[in-house]
Amino acid sequence: MKKFFILIFFAFFISTGCQSKQQDTIKIGIAGPMTGDQAKMGMDFKNGATLAVEEWNQKGGVLGKKIELIVGDDQHDPKQAVSIANKMINDGVVGVVGHFNSSCSIPASDVYNRSGIPMITPGSTNPQLTDKGYKNVFRVCGRDDQQGKVGAVFVTEQLKLKNVAILHDKTTYGQGLADEFKKHIGDKAKVVYYGGIVQGDKDFKMVLTTVKSKKPEIVFFGGIYPEAGLLVKQSRELGLNVPFLSGDGTIDPKFIEIAGASAAEGTYLTFSPDPKNIPSAKDFIKNYQSKFGEIGPYSIYAYDAANILLTAINAANSTDGAAISEKLHSMEFNVALGKIKFDSKGDVTVSPYVVWITKNGKFEEFWKP
């Protein structure tokens, strides 16, 4: 009997000790494709959030506790994203920065919503995410109905083209962006081809041969850089030498690497303005580059999302999800990208899209609506 009570005592001691250790930190999650063909985007997310957490911890953390970053790899797979979301909740996170792909963020948001955990995506642009009306879901990027419109206006009013081919990767993001672009093209140009490819495939010459036969003046692609790079590369090999236009999922150096600088030359991309021209981003760029090297397209978005989440936790003086979400809706945040405020849906109130061009193996701003 004495041994039994001793065991009970030690079990209680170990249990309370572990609980005390857990209570010494505040956990937030970062989720995205950390491995696989889109790992570059996931690592940009992780690096941006890591920098934000380290800066907060250097100042004493939040609510008097150190911040612990929990990393989730969804491999841009919707089922894996749901699994990661459940794991984040079981791990005790009080908020999540993620996911990257809209096809992951939308089902994951259902999980976070059921637990009342605030979620801020740095890169999911499909309108369905915030149109669901969840009070705990936010994004620091724009929406595809905004991005698609800018692309359509650029093609019809700036380039004044009349024959357009549209391709997409059949994902929530890629097809959603292609549909928004097509909708805003309307009757201002003729869509001579509309069709999808399979994400992960490597040979697109059959569909590109069909596209070429339709004699488009430009090809729009809704999707991510692995497929965009191959599409552009193979189109040049087939003699389809018209420009491509794509969205924020393509504007990464990996696109140029896959396509080749010569083939990628002249590709247009819709994205937000260059952070290097934003005064408030100066310190972020300097600190990020000294630690991780060149910033990725969504590094600053993940950094800002993490800072916004931590600022809201601090302002709420609580780790309660509802209290944090209320602060996210009511506050204006001064971050690297400038001032950010969310509307009732959780979208940013200002989202300026511009058109970039691929030139001499790099991206540069080209046109502002």
C-alpha positions in Angstrom: 0.0 0.0 0.0 2.9 2.3 0.8 4.4 1.7 -2.6 1.0 2.5 -4.2 0.8 5.9 -2.5 4.4 6.7 -3.5 3.6 5.9 -7.1 0.5 8.1 -7.0 2.6 10.9 -5.5 5.3 10.7 -8.2 2.6 10.4 -11.0 0.9 13.6 -9.6 4.3 15.4 -9.3 5.3 14.5 -12.9 1.9 15.5 -14.2 1.8 18.8 -12.5 5.4 19.4 -13.5 4.5 18.9 -17.1 1.5 21.1 -16.9 3.6 23.8 -15.3 6.1 23.5 -18.1 3.3 23.8 -20.7 1.9 26.8 -19.0 5.2 28.6 -19.2 4.8 29.0 -23.0 2.1 30.2 -25.4 2.0 28.1 -28.5 1.1 29.3 -31.9 1.1 27.3 -35.1 2.6 27.8 -38.6 1.1 25.5 -41.3 1.9 25.0 -44.9 3.7 22.8 -47.4 7.0 22.3 -45.7 8.0 19.4 -47.9 7.4 18.4 -51.5 7.3 20.5 -54.7 5.8 23.6 -52.9 8.2 23.4 -49.9 9.7 26.8 -50.9 6.5 28.5 -50.0 6.1 26.6 -46.8 9.7 27.4 -45.7 9.1 31.1 -46.5 6.1 30.9 -44.2 8.1 29.2 -41.5 11.0 31.6 -41.7 8.7 34.7 -41.6 6.8 33.4 -38.5 10.0 32.3 -36.8 11.5 35.8 -37.1 8.4 37.3 -35.6 8.4 34.9 -32.7 12.1 35.4 -32.0 11.7 39.2 -32.0 8.8 38.9 -29.5 10.7 36.5 -27.3 13.7 38.8 -27.2 11.3 41.4 -25.8 9.9 39.1 -23.1 7.3 37.1 -25.1 3.6 37.8 -24.7 1.5 37.9 -21.5 4.8 37.3 -19.6 5.4 34.0 -21.3 7.7 32.8 -24.1 6.2 31.9 -27.4 6.6 28.5 -28.9 6.1 27.9 -32.6 4.5 24.6 -33.6 5.2 23.7 -37.3 2.7 21.7 -39.4 3.5 20.3 -42.8 0.3 19.9 -44.8 2.1 18.9 -48.1 -0.5 21.0 -49.9 -2.9 18.1 -49.4 -6.4 19.0 -48.1 -6.7 15.8 -46.0 -3.3 16.3 -44.5 -4.3 19.9 -43.7 -7.3 18.7 -41.7 -5.0 16.3 -39.8 -2.5 19.1 -39.1 -5.3 21.4 -37.9 -6.5 18.7 -35.4 -3.0 18.1 -34.3 -2.4 21.9 -33.7 -5.5 22.0 -31.5 -4.4 18.8 -29.6 -1.0 20.4 -29.1 -2.6 23.4 -27.4 -2.0 26.2 -29.9 -3.9 29.4 -29.3 -3.8 30.6 -32.9 -2.5 29.5 -36.3 -0.7 31.3 -39.1 -1.6 29.3 -42.2 -2.3 27.6 -44.5 -0.9 28.5 -47.9 -3.1 26.7 -50.4 -6.8 27.6 -50.4 -7.6 23.9 -50.9 -6.0 23.4 -47.5 -7.1 26.5 -45.7 -10.8 26.0 -46.4 -11.2 22.5 -44.9 -8.8 23.4 -42.1 -10.8 26.5 -41.2 -13.8 24.2 -40.3 -11.6 22.5 -37.7 -10.3 25.7 -36.3 -13.8 27.2 -36.2 -15.2 24.3 -34.2 -12.5 24.9 -31.5 -12.7 28.7 -31.8 -9.0 29.0 -32.6 -8.0 32.1 -34.6 -6.5 31.4 -38.0 -4.7 33.9 -40.2 -3.6 32.8 -43.6 -0.7 34.7 -45.3 -1.5 33.3 -48.7 -4.9 31.7 -49.4 -6.7 34.0 -51.8 -9.9 32.0 -52.7 -13.0 34.1 -51.7 -14.8 31.0 -50.3 -12.4 31.0 -47.2 -13.8 34.2 -45.7 -17.2 34.1 -47.4 -18.1 31.2 -45.0 -18.6 33.8 -42.3 -16.4 32.3 -39.6 -15.5 34.9 -37.0 -12.1 33.4 -36.3 -10.7 33.2 -39.9 -8.6 36.0 -41.3 -6.2 36.6 -44.2 -3.5 39.3 -44.7 -3.4 38.8 -48.5 -6.1 39.8 -51.0 -8.7 37.8 -52.8 -8.9 36.2 -56.2 -11.9 38.2 -57.2 -9.7 41.3 -56.8 -6.6 39.6 -58.3 -8.5 38.2 -61.3 -10.1 41.5 -62.1 -6.6 43.3 -62.2 -5.3 40.6 -64.5 -8.3 40.9 -66.8 -8.1 44.7 -66.9 -4.4 44.5 -67.7 -5.0 42.1 -70.6 -8.0 44.0 -72.2 -7.2 47.6 -71.4 -3.4 47.8 -71.1 -2.3 45.2 -73.6 -5.5 45.5 -75.6 -5.5 41.8 -76.5 -8.6 40.1 -78.0 -7.9 36.3 -78.0 -7.1 34.6 -74.6 -6.4 31.0 -73.6 -7.0 30.0 -70.0 -5.5 27.1 -68.2 -5.7 26.1 -64.5 -4.5 23.3 -62.2 -8.0 22.1 -61.1 -7.4 23.2 -57.5 -9.5 25.5 -55.4 -7.0 28.2 -55.8 -5.9 27.7 -59.4 -9.4 27.1 -60.9 -10.9 29.7 -58.7 -8.4 32.4 -59.9 -8.9 31.3 -63.5 -12.7 31.6 -63.2 -12.4 35.1 -61.7 -10.1 36.1 -64.5 -12.5 34.7 -67.1 -15.5 36.4 -65.4 -13.8 39.8 -65.6 -12.7 39.2 -69.2 -16.4 39.1 -70.0 -17.1 40.1 -73.6 -14.0 42.4 -73.7 -12.0 39.5 -75.3 -12.6 36.1 -76.7 -11.6 33.1 -74.6 -10.4 30.7 -77.4 -9.5 27.9 -74.9 -10.4 27.1 -71.3 -9.2 23.9 -69.6 -7.4 22.2 -66.8 -4.2 20.3 -66.2 -3.4 17.9 -63.4 -1.3 19.3 -60.6 1.9 17.2 -60.3 2.0 16.1 -64.0 5.2 16.9 -65.8 4.3 16.8 -69.5 1.8 19.3 -70.8 2.7 19.3 -74.5 -0.6 17.7 -75.6 -2.7 20.4 -74.1 -0.3 23.1 -75.2 -0.4 21.9 -78.8 -4.2 22.3 -78.6 -3.8 25.8 -77.1 -1.4 26.7 -79.8 -3.9 25.7 -82.5 -6.4 28.2 -81.1 -4.0 31.1 -81.8 -4.2 32.9 -78.5 -2.4 36.2 -78.0 -1.8 35.4 -74.3 -2.1 32.4 -72.0 -3.5 32.8 -68.5 -2.6 30.1 -65.9 -4.2 29.7 -62.5 -1.9 27.6 -60.4 1.5 27.3 -58.6 5.1 27.7 -59.9 6.0 24.0 -60.4 3.4 23.6 -63.1 3.7 27.2 -64.3 7.4 26.8 -65.0 6.9 23.6 -67.0 4.0 25.1 -69.0 6.1 28.1 -70.0 9.2 26.0 -70.8 7.3 23.5 -72.9 5.2 26.1 -74.7 8.4 27.7 -76.0 9.7 24.3 -77.1 6.5 23.9 -79.1 6.8 27.3 -80.7 4.0 28.8 -78.6 5.7 32.1 -78.1 2.9 34.3 -76.7 3.3 35.8 -73.2 1.9 34.0 -70.1 0.0 35.7 -67.3 -0.3 34.0 -63.9 -1.0 35.0 -60.3 0.6 35.1 -56.9 1.2 31.4 -56.7 3.7 31.6 -59.6 5.8 34.7 -58.5 8.7 32.9 -56.9 12.3 32.4 -58.2 11.6 28.7 -58.5 9.3 29.5 -61.4 12.2 31.1 -63.3 14.5 28.2 -62.3 12.0 25.6 -63.7 11.1 27.5 -66.8 14.6 28.8 -67.5 15.3 32.5 -67.7 15.0 32.7 -71.4 11.6 31.0 -71.6 10.3 32.9 -68.5 11.3 36.3 -69.9 8.2 38.5 -70.4 5.8 36.4 -68.2 3.3 38.7 -66.4 2.2 38.0 -62.8 -0.4 39.6 -60.5 0.8 40.2 -57.0 1.0 42.9 -54.3 3.5 45.8 -54.6 7.2 45.2 -54.0 7.9 45.4 -50.2 11.3 46.8 -50.9 9.5 50.0 -51.9 7.5 50.1 -48.6 9.3 52.1 -45.9 7.8 50.1 -43.0 9.2 46.9 -44.4 12.8 48.1 -44.3 13.7 46.6 -40.9 12.0 43.3 -41.7 13.9 42.9 -45.0 17.2 43.6 -43.3 16.6 41.3 -40.4 15.2 38.5 -42.5 18.0 38.6 -45.1 20.6 38.5 -42.4 19.1 35.4 -40.9 17.5 33.5 -43.9 18.8 35.1 -47.1 16.6 36.6 -49.8 12.9 37.1 -48.8 10.3 35.0 -50.6 7.0 36.3 -51.9 5.1 35.3 -48.8 7.8 35.7 -46.1 6.6 39.1 -45.2 3.0 38.0 -45.1 3.7 35.2 -42.7 5.8 37.6 -40.6 3.0 40.1 -40.4 0.3 37.5 -39.8 2.4 36.2 -36.8 2.9 39.7 -35.5 -0.8 40.5 -35.8 -1.8 37.3 -34.0 0.6 38.0 -31.1 -0.4 41.7 -30.9 -4.1 40.6 -30.6 -3.2 38.0 -27.9 -1.4 40.7 -26.0 -4.2 43.3 -26.4 -6.9 40.7 -25.4 -4.7 39.9 -22.3 -5.9 36.4 -22.8 -5.4 33.2 -24.8 -9.1 32.7 -25.3 -9.9 32.3 -29.0 -13.1 34.5 -28.9 -11.3 37.3 -27.1 -8.4 37.2 -29.6 -10.7 37.1 -32.6 -12.6 40.1 -31.3 -9.3 42.1 -31.1 -8.4 40.9 -34.6 -11.6 42.4 -35.9 -11.5 45.6 -34.0 -7.9 46.7 -34.1 -5.7 48.3 -36.7 -2.3 46.8 -36.9 1.0 48.6 -37.9 3.1 45.9 -39.5 5.9 45.6 -42.1 3.4 45.9 -45.0 1.9 49.1 -43.5 -1.4 49.5 -41.8 -3.7 46.4 -41.8 -7.3 46.3 -40.7 -9.8 43.5 -41.2 -13.4 43.8 -42.3 -16.3 41.9 -40.8 -15.4 38.8 -43.0 -11.8 38.8 -42.0 -10.5 40.2 -45.2 -8.0 43.1 -45.3 -9.8 46.4 -46.1 -7.1 47.4 -48.6 -5.5 45.0 -51.0 -3.5 46.6 -53.8 -2.7 44.3 -56.7 -0.2 45.2 -59.4 1.2 43.4 -62.4 4.8 42.3 -62.4 7.0 41.1 -65.3 9.8 38.6 -65.5 12.9 40.3 -66.8 16.5 39.3 -67.0 15.9 36.4 -64.6 14.1 38.5 -62.0 10.7 39.9 -61.2 10.0 43.6 -61.3 6.8 45.7 -61.0 5.4 46.6 -64.4 1.9 48.1 -64.2 -0.3 49.5 -61.6 -4.1 49.8 -62.2 
